[in-house]
């Protein structure tokens, strides 16, 4: 599943697929059970991600405006742009 540029709340769940969230604005709730993977790319929102496998995060701005909670049984990978200023 791929959601790009959504300006409304997003709630997704899967068991064996990849969830990709790009430039969403608003509340995001995504859950990937069993073998699902979550990819998130953005710079704002209130984001809750939970995966039984892995999560990939790509912060696109110098500061993340909002909150992000990412829990995974396997790696949580984070890609930060140069000069990223938010703490986590």
C-alpha positions as a printed Julia matrix, in Angstrom:
88×3 Matrix{Float64}:
  0.0     0.0    0.0
  1.28    3.46  -0.85
 -0.12    6.76   0.44
  1.39    9.97  -0.93
  0.55   13.56   0.0
 -2.51   12.79   2.16
 -3.73   15.83   4.12
 -6.08   13.88   6.41
 -5.81   11.15   9.06
 -4.44    7.84   7.74
 -4.96    4.43   9.34
 -3.52    1.35   7.61
 -2.78   -2.23   8.56
 -1.36   -5.26   6.78
  0.16   -8.66   7.51
  2.33   -9.48   4.46
  2.67   -6.24   2.52
  4.71   -3.05   2.53
  3.14    0.19   3.73
  4.75    3.3    2.24
  3.79    6.73   3.59
  5.23    9.78   1.8
  4.58   13.43   2.74
  1.45   12.75   4.78
  0.13   15.57   6.97
 -2.0    14.75   9.99
 -2.43   11.72  12.21
 -0.9     8.52  10.86
 -1.47    5.09  12.39
  0.15    2.17  10.54
  0.55   -1.42  11.7
  2.35   -4.21   9.84
  1.87   -7.59  11.5
  3.71  -10.85  10.74
  5.97   -9.98   7.74
  4.87   -6.45   6.8
  7.31   -3.55   6.43
  6.66    0.17   6.93
  8.43    3.01   5.1
  7.79    6.61   6.25
  9.12    9.75   4.58
  8.13   13.22   5.76
  8.75   16.18   8.02
  5.59   16.56  10.12
  2.57   14.91  11.67
  1.59   12.76  14.62
  2.82    9.36  13.51
  2.46    5.95  15.18
  4.16    3.04  13.4
  4.27   -0.57  14.58
  5.86   -3.47  12.68
  6.55   -7.12  13.42
  9.36   -6.79  10.9
 11.19   -3.53  10.06
 10.57    0.21   9.78
 12.44    2.66   7.53
 12.29    6.39   8.35
 13.38    9.21   6.05
 13.16   12.69   7.56
 12.93   15.19   4.7
 13.25   18.51   6.56
 15.75   19.99   9.0
 13.21   19.66  11.81
 10.35   17.22  12.44
  7.18   19.08  13.41
  5.02   16.76  15.51
  5.6    13.41  17.13
  6.72   10.02  15.87
  6.53    6.68  17.66
  8.09    3.72  15.81
  8.22    0.21  17.28
  9.57   -2.8   15.4
 10.73   -6.33  16.19
 13.57   -5.92  13.69
 15.63   -2.82  12.69
 14.32    0.72  12.68
 16.46    2.51  10.1
 16.68    6.31  10.09
 17.91    8.56   7.29
 18.57   12.16   8.37
 19.29   15.13   6.1
 22.39   17.25   6.75
 21.72   19.77   9.53
 18.8    17.86  11.07
 17.96   19.7   14.31
 15.16   17.73  16.04
 15.95   15.5   18.98
 14.72   11.96  19.39
